[in-house]
Amino acid sequence: CNKLIVKLDKKLVDQLANVTSSASIACHKYIGKGDKLLADKAATDSMRKNLNKLNIDGKVVIGEGELDESPMLYIGEKLGTRIGPEIDIAVDPLEGTNFAANNLPGALSVIAISEENNLFNAPETYMDKIAVGKNIPKDAIDLDYSTKKNIENLADVKNKRPEDLRVCILDRPRHKKKIEELNDLRVNLKLITDGDISGALLVCDERHNVDLFLGIGGGPEGVLSASALDAFNCQFQCRFIFKEEKDIFRAKEMGIKELNKKYDLKEIVSGDSIFCATGITSGDLVKGVKINNNKYISETLVTHKSSNFKKVIRQENELIL
């Protein structure tokens, strides 16, 4: 345990918060301009540049593509000065590209790190997910339960009626049946159009009034979410969904042997981890980048598991005219 605390220390927490804050600021001028690729590139370039300044020997295990898809931060890319701890890095420089391009709420710049080999190397495929907050018995919620059983169990544990619960789910055609089932149970819904990292994290804090997150979203986003959920002592389960042979081939290349395996949170993130998510446009978790008195103002949700640090921090950066 001491080894982990020494490696992923408070200094590195601050540095990573600066990395996501700088990435958010870098794409600020593209908010509402209708070009999600340009905004994503600005955030990605900033994140790469600043990660390469850190005294780490980092490797991207969750990125935005393969080597031939540069300029994205690709899986396997080495980052940092190579001096310092060996760490796994998961990145989403611009989570919610459409949100940024169209100036809609909820765009984030996100990073998570762990010691080497402690962060799940997830392929870029779909993942069925379920997340719930802390203090819920482990057997109450399960990916293999029906929607009805999960809701009834959760209502019983929380001493609520199903109609008093609120579930966050992506508003997608693939969730039509689940949404109908939730409506039949008279559950309150929070439908989101994108951004299932922030959607999953809404179960972390009661002030968000979300009891359960479920549904199918991106695998890489699931790993990033798991890092923060772990720090909040939440529960998370997932299972990959492979629709094409190339996805199965890629998964096997990455060492995934049981294609239908259900993963628990501790199998996704083991040991210590740091998570940072800076707002680009204001959303449920954090406020977006603002300019005030020739300064950029940003908010970042930061978690560091081993030090039990969980906080939204406000940063100010000088506006370069």
Secondary structure as UniProt FT lines:
FT   HELIX           2..7
FT   HELIX           10..26
FT   HELIX           28..30
FT   TURN            31..32
FT   HELIX           36..51
FT   TURN            52..53
FT   STRAND          57..62
FT   HELIX           67..69
FT   TURN            70..71
FT   TURN            75..76
FT   STRAND          78..79
FT   STRAND          86..95
FT   HELIX           97..101
FT   TURN            102..103
FT   TURN            105..106
FT   STRAND          108..115
FT   TURN            116..117
FT   STRAND          126..132
FT   TURN            138..140
FT   TURN            143..144
FT   HELIX           147..157
FT   TURN            158..159
FT   HELIX           162..164
FT   STRAND          166..170
FT   HELIX           173..175
FT   HELIX           176..184
FT   TURN            185..186
FT   STRAND          188..192
FT   HELIX           196..201
FT   HELIX           202..204
FT   HELIX           206..208
FT   STRAND          212..218
FT   HELIX           219..231
FT   TURN            232..233
FT   STRAND          235..241
FT   HELIX           245..253
FT   TURN            254..255
FT   TURN            259..260
FT   STRAND          263..264
FT   HELIX           265..268
FT   STRAND          273..279
FT   STRAND          290..292
FT   TURN            293..294
FT   STRAND          295..304
FT   TURN            305..308
FT   STRAND          309..318
//
